[in-house]
Amino acid sequence: MPQITYIEASGQSTTVNVPEGWSLMQGATANGVEGILGECGGSCACATCHCYVDEPWLAKLSAPTEGELEMLENTASERKANSRLACQIKATAALDGMVVHLPESQE
């Protein structure tokens, strides 16, 4: 099971085991990680699971879909080159050790 580290805007770091096939949003919400709301339940319709993926991990991810890119235009916090929606990133063995940073606000 891949371990994913979520770093909140406050600096609080939480590392959780995320079952393969689960989204990073599901892993965060199931483990009480503050900073990811996931109001749409993972259907890529709200941008409340916005996160910043540490640069070394970006190459291991599939490219964002058109729908994800559209949702990223509506983030409450600054959109950056490494912005992704956690609901669109599925945990795999290749992502073991991944670090994502959470923005100051999702709303």
C-alpha positions in Angstrom: 0.0 0.0 0.0 1.6 3.3 -1.0 2.4 5.8 1.7 1.4 9.4 0.8 2.4 12.4 2.8 0.1 15.4 2.9 1.5 18.6 4.2 -1.1 21.2 5.2 -0.6 24.9 4.7 0.2 25.2 8.5 3.1 22.8 8.0 1.4 19.8 9.7 2.5 16.6 8.0 0.4 13.5 7.9 1.5 10.3 6.2 -1.1 7.7 5.4 -1.3 4.3 3.7 -3.6 4.7 0.7 -4.9 1.5 -0.9 -3.9 1.1 -4.5 -6.7 2.3 -6.8 -8.0 4.8 -4.3 -7.6 8.5 -5.1 -5.4 10.7 -3.0 -8.6 12.6 -2.0 -10.2 9.4 -0.7 -7.0 8.6 1.2 -7.0 12.1 2.8 -10.7 12.2 3.7 -10.7 8.6 5.1 -7.8 9.5 7.4 -9.0 12.9 8.6 -6.4 15.0 6.8 -7.4 18.6 7.1 -7.3 20.7 4.0 -9.0 18.4 1.5 -12.7 18.7 1.4 -13.7 16.7 -1.6 -17.2 18.2 -1.7 -18.2 16.5 -5.0 -17.1 13.1 -3.7 -14.4 12.7 -6.3 -16.3 13.4 -9.5 -14.0 16.2 -10.6 -16.7 18.8 -10.2 -15.7 21.2 -7.4 -11.9 21.7 -7.1 -12.0 21.3 -3.3 -9.3 18.7 -3.3 -6.7 21.0 -4.9 -3.2 20.1 -4.1 0.4 20.8 -5.1 2.4 17.8 -6.1 6.1 17.8 -5.3 8.0 18.3 -8.5 9.8 14.9 -8.6 6.5 13.1 -8.6 4.8 15.0 -11.5 6.5 12.8 -14.1 5.0 9.7 -12.5 1.4 11.0 -13.0 -0.7 10.8 -16.1 -1.5 14.1 -17.7 -4.5 16.0 -16.3 -7.7 15.5 -18.3 -9.5 18.4 -19.9 -12.1 18.2 -17.2 -9.4 18.5 -14.5 -7.8 21.4 -16.2 -11.1 23.2 -16.4 -11.7 22.6 -12.6 -8.3 23.8 -11.8 -9.3 27.2 -13.2 -11.7 27.5 -10.3 -9.4 26.8 -7.3 -9.8 29.0 -4.2 -6.0 29.2 -3.7 -3.3 30.1 -6.2 -3.0 27.7 -9.2 0.6 26.7 -9.8 2.3 24.6 -12.4 2.2 21.6 -10.1 -1.5 22.0 -9.2 -3.6 18.9 -9.4 -6.9 17.6 -8.1 -6.3 14.9 -5.5 -9.5 13.1 -6.7 -7.8 12.5 -10.1 -4.6 10.9 -8.8 -5.0 7.2 -8.2 -2.6 5.6 -5.7 -0.2 3.1 -7.2 2.9 1.3 -6.0 4.9 3.8 -8.1 3.6 6.7 -6.0 4.9 5.2 -2.7 6.5 8.1 -0.8 4.8 10.8 -2.7 4.4 14.2 -1.1 1.6 16.7 -1.7 1.1 20.1 -0.2 -2.3 21.5 0.5 -3.3 25.1 -0.2 -4.4 27.5 2.5 -8.0 27.3 1.4 -10.3 25.1 -0.7 -13.3 27.5 -0.5 
